[in-house]
Every structure is written in C-alpha cells, then in structure tokens.
Amino acid sequence: MLDRNKTFLESLNFSALGFSKFLKTKISGAPKLVNLEVTKLCNARCDFCDYWQTRNEERLKDYSDLIRKIDPLVVMVTGGEPMLRKDIVEIISQIKSASFFTYTGIITKGDLLNIDKAKKLYNAKIDQIAISLDFLGDRHSENRGVKGLWNHISELIPEISKKLKKTISINSIIMDDNLDEIVAMAKQAKDWGANISFSSYSVMKSNNDSHFVKEEIKRVKNVINELISLKREWKDTIVSSEYYLKQIPEFFEKGYGPSCNAGHSFLTVTPDGYIKRCSEMPAVCHYKDFSPGFFNKTNCNTCWFGCRGETQAPILEKGKELIGL
C-alpha cells in the first residue's frame, strides 16, 4: 500500500529503495529490524516495566557507525523515553544518513512531544512517529503515571495530522484490563487520522502477570476477529498484519508463541552500543564485534511481541497486504 504521506512518485521511489534494501538484508543476513534503545531513562511509572528505575547510564553520541555496521532495513528508536535525549533529532539524522535506505521510527509516550518537535523530527527525515496508548481517557494517564498525558496526546495527534499532514502511528498492547477498549482504540485512531498497531502483553519485562489474559480467550478471539474485519474495511488504519493478529488468541491460550528469530530477524541495541537478542535478553557483545550469524537459534517462545511476530510474517502474506490485496 502506497504511503498516504507521500506523492505517488515519492511513494514509488520509497518502495523501490525499500525493496532493494530488503533484498540486501536477505542476501547479507542482516536483521530486518533493530530496536535502538537510545536511553533507558524514563519519566513514567509503568508497572509492567522497570526502566524508569534507571538513574545513570552510558550512551553513544553518534550512532552512524553502528547503523553502517549492522545495516538493518528498519530502525525503531526506543527507550526508556527517547524524547528525553536532547540530541534526538541529531540521532535521527545520523541513522538516516548512514545508509541509502533505513526506514526509521521512534516510539514515545508523547508527553515530551509537541508540534514543533514533531516538525523537527520530520525535517530530519523520520518515517514514523509512534505514540503508545494503553487506555482511552484519563485511565491512560494514570496507567503511565504521567498527569495530563491523555489530554495532551488526544490534542496532539490530530493536530499533527492537520497541520503537518503526517500520520501518527499508535502502538497499543493487548492486555486483560484493556480488552474491552481495543476495538474502540482502533476507531479512535481512525477518528484522529492516525494508524494503529497492536502487540500482546508479556510477563518478560517485569514478571508482572496481572495484565496477562488468562481466562477470556473467547473474548480475545472476538476482539481479534473484529480488528481483522475493520482492517479489511479501512485498509490503512490497522497496520498489524493479519498473520500477527491471528496468532494472538493462541498465544494467550497457551502462554507461549511460535519459535523466535531474535538475534536474526531482529535485535536490540543498548544506549552504549551493546547487542542483545531482544530487549528482554542480556547484552552479549559490542556492535563492533557483531556480524550476521553471531547468535545461535534461540528456544525462547515466551512473548508474542509485534517486533518479533511481524518480522516472522510470511513474505507472500506481507507483500499482499503492502500492495493492498
């Protein structure tokens, strides 16, 4: 599906470059996706994550060499809260200039983002700004421990769409306590002029199973079926693949997902440049010592996060969705 933020010719060029980079990663064995943690610091207080307890850290100032070395198809800049980095715009520029094509996004809770900062990120050629959303209304602010967060992002997202003609992406985690709001969040995203992707809650980050869906599997199936129906109807609002969505009920029912390609299809990089299979695994080497094939196959199947599920989606199925079939 062509990018609605670009002209037709821009979209064709973007798609051609992206396909060329995809082929390059297939041949070289480079990961499709790198989750780049530029900081572990965070000003939220989420109970499903302990990054906010970080007080001090070492960081790279320049990520250009890291991106050239790993050369992934996609880089998602994460944290912690990446907007706490005062040099975040420069970091985006470093990533974009390091290769002929690197689709680059940032995941933020949005409280430190405003229209001017968004404009600077887009001027640095960022491809996607994603804002996390757990609930509708003030409950979202309470869940994140950030006063006024819901009011801020509910004004900012449509403002960016209207003033900058850009589409914000919303990231939502499917949990036991927000199951009744998932479809409503998709509809809210459409009303805002945004798109939305979903991921499954996992206990890996903090061993907190209070949000894990244990007994409402039939409800999960109903929610997923409705999301798939809306995805087909709306075309470009729900961007999670059908492949990924269809696996979610089984993940919650069994408590584990399919085998994982962490360290191969995707990996995580710490703020100081060390490589981890994924964000929940320990760092094992510096990026300068990394090369494709460094990791053996893992037997971990504890999560069904979008970052690993989407990178494992069958190529033919993903291709059909991208061109709108």
C-alpha positions as CSV (number, residue, x, y, z in Angstrom):
1,M,0.0,0.0,0.0
2,L,1.5,3.4,-1.0
3,D,2.3,5.9,1.7
4,R,-0.5,8.4,2.1
5,N,2.0,11.0,3.4
6,K,3.9,11.0,0.0
7,T,3.1,11.8,-3.6
8,F,2.7,9.0,-6.0
9,L,6.2,9.3,-7.4
10,E,7.8,9.7,-3.9
11,S,6.0,6.5,-2.8
12,L,7.2,4.6,-5.8
13,N,10.8,5.7,-5.2
14,F,10.4,4.9,-1.5
15,S,9.1,1.5,-2.2
16,A,11.8,0.7,-4.8
17,L,14.6,1.7,-2.3
18,G,12.9,-0.2,0.5
19,F,12.6,-3.4,-1.7
20,S,16.3,-3.0,-2.7
21,K,17.3,-2.8,1.0
22,F,15.1,-5.8,1.8
23,L,16.8,-7.9,-0.8
24,K,20.2,-6.7,0.5
25,T,19.3,-7.8,4.1
26,K,18.1,-11.2,2.8
27,I,21.4,-11.8,0.9
28,S,23.7,-10.5,3.7
29,G,21.7,-12.0,6.6
30,A,21.4,-8.5,8.3
31,P,18.4,-8.1,10.6
32,K,15.3,-6.6,9.2
33,L,14.7,-4.7,12.4
34,V,16.9,-3.1,15.1
35,N,15.2,-1.7,18.2
36,L,17.7,1.0,19.2
37,E,17.4,2.0,22.8
38,V,18.9,5.5,22.9
39,T,18.2,5.7,26.7
40,K,16.8,3.7,29.5
41,L,15.8,6.8,31.4
42,C,12.0,7.4,31.6
43,N,9.8,9.8,33.4
44,A,6.8,7.4,33.5
45,R,5.9,4.9,36.2
46,C,4.5,1.9,34.3
47,D,4.1,-1.2,36.5
48,F,5.0,-3.5,33.6
49,C,8.4,-2.0,33.0
50,D,11.4,-1.2,35.3
51,Y,13.3,1.1,33.0
52,W,12.1,4.1,34.9
53,Q,14.2,3.0,37.9
54,T,17.4,3.7,35.8
55,R,19.4,6.7,37.2
56,N,22.7,6.7,35.3
57,E,23.8,5.2,32.0
58,E,26.4,5.4,29.3
59,R,25.4,6.4,25.8
60,L,26.9,6.7,22.4
61,K,26.9,10.2,21.0
62,D,26.9,9.1,17.4
63,Y,25.1,6.1,16.1
64,S,26.1,6.4,12.4
65,D,28.9,3.8,12.6
66,L,26.6,1.4,14.4
67,I,23.9,1.6,11.7
68,R,26.5,1.2,8.9
69,K,27.9,-1.8,10.7
70,I,24.5,-3.6,11.2
71,D,22.8,-2.1,8.2
72,P,19.2,-3.1,9.0
73,L,16.1,-2.5,6.9
74,V,14.2,-0.8,9.8
75,V,15.4,1.1,12.9
76,M,12.9,1.8,15.7
77,V,14.3,4.3,18.2
78,T,13.0,3.4,21.7
79,G,13.8,3.8,25.4
80,G,13.1,4.4,28.1
81,E,11.7,7.6,26.8
82,P,13.7,8.6,23.7
83,M,12.4,12.2,23.8
84,L,14.5,12.7,26.9
85,R,17.6,12.8,24.7
86,K,18.2,16.4,23.9
87,D,20.0,15.3,20.7
88,I,17.2,13.1,19.5
89,V,16.8,15.0,16.2
90,E,20.5,14.6,15.5
91,I,20.3,10.9,16.3
92,I,17.6,10.5,13.7
93,S,19.7,12.4,11.1
94,Q,22.6,10.0,11.9
95,I,20.5,7.0,11.3
96,K,19.0,8.3,8.0
97,S,22.4,9.3,6.6
98,A,24.2,6.1,7.4
99,S,22.7,4.0,4.6
100,F,20.9,4.5,1.2
101,F,17.7,3.3,2.9
102,T,16.8,2.8,6.6
103,Y,13.1,3.1,7.5
104,T,13.3,5.0,10.8
105,G,10.7,5.4,13.5
106,I,10.5,6.5,17.1
107,I,8.3,5.1,19.9
108,T,7.3,7.6,22.6
109,K,4.6,8.0,25.1
110,G,4.1,11.5,23.7
111,D,4.2,13.8,26.7
112,L,7.5,15.4,25.6
113,L,6.4,15.7,22.0
114,N,4.8,18.9,20.6
115,I,4.1,20.2,17.1
116,D,7.5,22.0,16.8
117,K,9.5,18.9,17.9
118,A,7.5,16.7,15.6
119,K,8.3,19.1,12.7
120,K,12.0,18.9,13.5
121,L,11.8,15.1,13.5
122,Y,10.1,15.1,10.2
123,N,12.6,17.5,8.8
124,A,15.3,15.1,9.9
125,K,13.5,12.6,7.5
126,I,12.0,10.3,10.2
127,D,9.5,8.0,8.6
128,Q,7.3,7.2,11.6
129,I,6.4,8.7,15.0
130,A,4.6,6.2,17.2
131,I,2.8,7.0,20.4
132,S,2.0,4.4,23.0
133,L,-1.7,4.1,24.1
134,D,-2.9,1.7,26.7
135,F,-6.4,3.0,27.5
136,L,-8.8,5.7,26.4
137,G,-9.3,8.7,28.7
138,D,-7.6,9.6,32.0
139,R,-7.0,5.9,32.8
140,H,-4.2,6.0,30.3
141,S,-2.5,8.9,32.2
142,E,-2.9,7.0,35.5
143,N,-1.5,3.8,34.0
144,R,1.6,5.6,32.8
145,G,2.0,7.8,35.9
146,V,2.0,11.0,33.8
147,K,-0.6,13.6,34.7
148,G,-2.5,15.0,31.8
149,L,-1.0,12.6,29.3
150,W,-4.3,11.6,27.7
151,N,-5.4,15.2,27.2
152,H,-2.0,16.1,25.6
153,I,-1.9,13.2,23.1
154,S,-5.6,13.4,22.2
155,E,-5.0,17.0,21.1
156,L,-1.5,16.5,19.6
157,I,-2.2,13.5,17.3
158,P,-5.0,15.2,15.2
159,E,-3.0,18.5,15.3
160,I,0.0,16.8,13.7
161,S,-2.3,15.2,11.1
162,K,-4.0,18.6,10.3
163,K,-1.0,21.0,10.4
164,L,1.8,18.8,9.3
165,K,-0.2,16.4,7.0
166,K,1.6,13.5,8.7
167,T,0.1,10.2,10.1
168,I,1.0,9.4,13.7
169,S,1.2,5.7,14.5
170,I,-0.4,4.4,17.7
171,N,1.1,1.4,19.5
172,S,-1.3,-0.5,21.8
173,I,-0.6,-3.6,23.9
174,I,-3.5,-6.0,24.3
175,M,-3.9,-6.8,28.0
176,D,-6.5,-8.3,30.2
177,D,-7.5,-4.9,31.6
178,N,-7.9,-3.1,28.2
179,L,-9.5,-5.9,26.2
180,D,-12.9,-4.1,26.2
181,E,-11.2,-1.0,24.8
182,I,-9.1,-2.4,22.0
183,V,-11.7,-2.0,19.2
184,A,-12.6,1.4,20.5
185,M,-8.9,2.4,20.3
186,A,-8.8,1.4,16.7
187,K,-11.8,3.5,16.0
188,Q,-10.3,6.4,17.9
189,A,-7.1,6.1,15.8
190,K,-9.2,6.4,12.7
191,D,-11.0,9.5,14.0
192,W,-7.6,11.1,14.8
193,G,-6.3,10.4,11.3
194,A,-3.7,8.0,12.8
195,N,-2.9,4.4,12.2
196,I,-2.6,1.7,14.9
197,S,-0.7,-1.5,15.6
198,F,-1.2,-4.0,18.3
199,S,1.1,-6.2,20.4
200,S,0.5,-8.9,23.0
201,Y,1.3,-8.3,26.7
202,S,4.1,-10.4,28.0
203,V,5.4,-11.0,31.5
204,M,9.0,-11.0,30.4
205,K,10.0,-7.4,31.2
206,S,8.9,-7.3,34.9
207,N,7.4,-10.7,35.7
208,N,4.1,-8.9,36.3
209,D,1.3,-11.3,35.1
210,S,-1.6,-9.2,36.3
211,H,-2.2,-7.8,32.8
212,F,-1.8,-11.2,31.0
213,V,-5.1,-12.6,29.6
214,K,-5.7,-15.9,31.3
215,E,-9.4,-16.7,31.2
216,E,-11.0,-14.6,28.5
217,I,-9.8,-16.4,25.4
218,K,-13.2,-16.3,23.7
219,R,-13.3,-12.6,24.2
220,V,-9.8,-12.2,22.7
221,K,-10.9,-14.2,19.6
222,N,-13.9,-12.0,19.2
223,V,-11.8,-8.8,19.5
224,I,-9.2,-10.1,17.0
225,N,-11.9,-11.1,14.5
226,E,-13.4,-7.6,14.7
227,L,-10.0,-6.0,14.3
228,I,-9.3,-8.1,11.2
229,S,-12.7,-7.2,9.8
230,L,-12.1,-3.5,10.4
231,K,-8.6,-3.8,8.9
232,R,-10.0,-5.1,5.7
233,E,-12.7,-2.4,5.6
234,W,-10.5,0.6,6.5
235,K,-7.4,-0.6,4.5
236,D,-4.8,1.7,6.1
237,T,-5.7,2.3,9.7
238,I,-4.9,-1.0,11.4
239,V,-1.4,-1.8,10.2
240,S,-0.7,-5.0,12.2
241,S,-0.6,-7.9,9.8
242,E,-3.4,-10.5,9.7
243,Y,-0.7,-13.1,10.3
244,Y,0.3,-11.5,13.5
245,L,-3.2,-10.8,14.8
246,K,-4.4,-14.3,14.1
247,Q,-1.7,-15.8,16.4
248,I,-2.7,-13.6,19.5
249,P,-5.6,-15.8,20.9
250,E,-3.5,-18.9,20.7
251,F,-0.6,-17.1,22.4
252,F,-2.8,-16.1,25.4
253,E,-4.4,-19.6,25.5
254,K,-1.1,-21.5,25.5
255,G,1.0,-18.9,27.3
256,Y,3.7,-19.1,24.6
257,G,4.1,-18.3,21.0
258,P,5.8,-19.8,17.9
259,S,9.6,-20.2,17.8
260,C,11.5,-16.9,17.8
261,N,14.1,-15.4,15.4
262,A,15.5,-12.9,17.9
263,G,19.1,-12.2,17.0
264,H,18.5,-12.9,13.4
265,S,15.3,-11.2,12.0
266,F,15.6,-8.5,14.7
267,L,17.7,-7.5,17.6
268,T,18.1,-4.8,20.2
269,V,20.9,-2.3,20.8
270,T,21.5,-0.7,24.2
271,P,22.3,3.1,24.6
272,D,26.0,2.4,24.8
273,G,26.1,0.2,21.7
274,Y,25.8,-3.4,23.0
275,I,23.8,-6.1,21.2
276,K,21.0,-8.1,22.8
277,R,18.8,-10.7,21.1
278,C,15.8,-8.7,22.2
279,S,15.0,-6.1,24.8
280,E,14.4,-8.8,27.5
281,M,17.7,-10.6,27.0
282,P,21.2,-9.7,28.3
283,A,23.7,-7.8,26.2
284,V,26.3,-10.1,24.8
285,C,28.7,-8.2,22.6
286,H,29.6,-4.7,21.4
287,Y,28.2,-3.7,18.0
288,K,31.7,-3.6,16.5
289,D,32.1,-7.3,17.3
290,F,28.7,-8.3,15.8
291,S,28.1,-9.9,12.4
292,P,25.2,-11.8,10.9
293,G,25.1,-15.3,12.3
294,F,26.6,-14.3,15.6
295,F,23.6,-15.8,17.5
296,N,22.6,-19.4,17.6
297,K,18.9,-20.2,17.2
298,T,17.0,-19.5,20.5
299,N,14.5,-21.8,22.0
300,C,12.7,-18.8,23.8
301,N,8.9,-18.5,22.9
302,T,7.8,-16.6,26.0
303,C,6.4,-13.5,24.2
304,W,4.4,-12.6,21.1
305,F,5.5,-9.0,20.8
306,G,4.8,-7.3,17.5
307,C,8.6,-6.7,16.8
308,R,9.2,-10.4,16.5
309,G,5.8,-11.5,15.2
310,E,5.8,-9.1,12.3
311,T,9.4,-9.8,11.2
312,Q,8.5,-13.5,11.1
313,A,5.3,-13.0,9.0
314,P,5.4,-14.9,5.7
315,I,6.8,-12.8,2.9
316,L,4.0,-13.5,0.5
317,E,1.3,-12.6,3.0
318,K,3.1,-9.4,4.0
319,G,3.6,-8.5,0.3
320,K,-0.1,-8.9,-0.5
321,E,-1.0,-6.6,2.4
322,L,1.5,-4.0,1.3
323,I,0.1,-3.7,-2.2
324,G,-3.5,-3.8,-0.9
325,L,-4.7,-7.3,-1.9
